[in-house]
Amino acid sequence: MPSTALTPFVLSKPAILIGAAPTDLAGIELCAPEWPVFAADGGLHTALACNLQPRAVIGDMDSVGALDQLDPAIELIHQKGQEDTDFEKCLNLIHAPLVVGFGFLGARHDHVLAVLHTLASLSDSRPIILVGQDDVMMRVRGDCQFHLPIDIRFSLWPLGQQSFTQSEGLAWPVDGMTMQIGKQTGTSNRVIDTTVKLQAGPGDGYMVILPSACLPQLLQAALYLANLH
């Protein structure tokens, strides 16, 4: 039977979170095999189809079937209510230094907007990566550094309002710029040096958006930010 317990999962390792949007989990092989897997509601079926057994499935369970046939080792945490999404329910219970999410980009745009809303509302500073078919994104609060191929697309999207004091390695520097939704963003910049550095000022955090082929570099940067390098 599903549990309604709210005891968080406190982890010292990164966590993999699988959502319900269609995904072949491309890139998950870059994650360490010992990182625990969690499923957000219907993401359970994707995980099982890819021979992954989640430690727990979290959500309102409106997209999960045949719960009585699941391995009893999979913890079922049923969280009712429509005030928050399954993604938000998961992040509230998974206390990991880094979360890597598959199945949260693509498909329905309203779901993607809800995911960005959740990331904007977080009060902690942990990096969170979202992996999609065309793009990978990382939520950042504070400074960051990336080692990237020259001439690739590099986009910045503020999660509210975010200022930058200095930048290196971008075709169009963001030094002294304050980004805010509806006023100023930083999409479609370009990498001109193998090292890109961003020094952030006050703000609510931001998304770094890169082509999906840059997932290895994004993971490297995220592990550094999470002090796991």
Secondary structure, 3 states (H helix, E strand, C coil): CCECCCCCEECCCCEEEECCCCCCCCCHHHCCCCCCEEEECCHHHHHHHCCCCCCEEEECCCCCCCHHHCCCCCEEEECCCCCCCHHHHHHHHEECCCEEEECCCCCCHHHHHHHHHHHHHCCCCCCEEEECCCEEEEEECCCEEEECCCCCEEEEEECCEEEEEEEECECCCCCCCEEECCCECEEEEEECCCEEEEEEEEECCEEEEEEHHHHHHHHHHHHHHCCCC
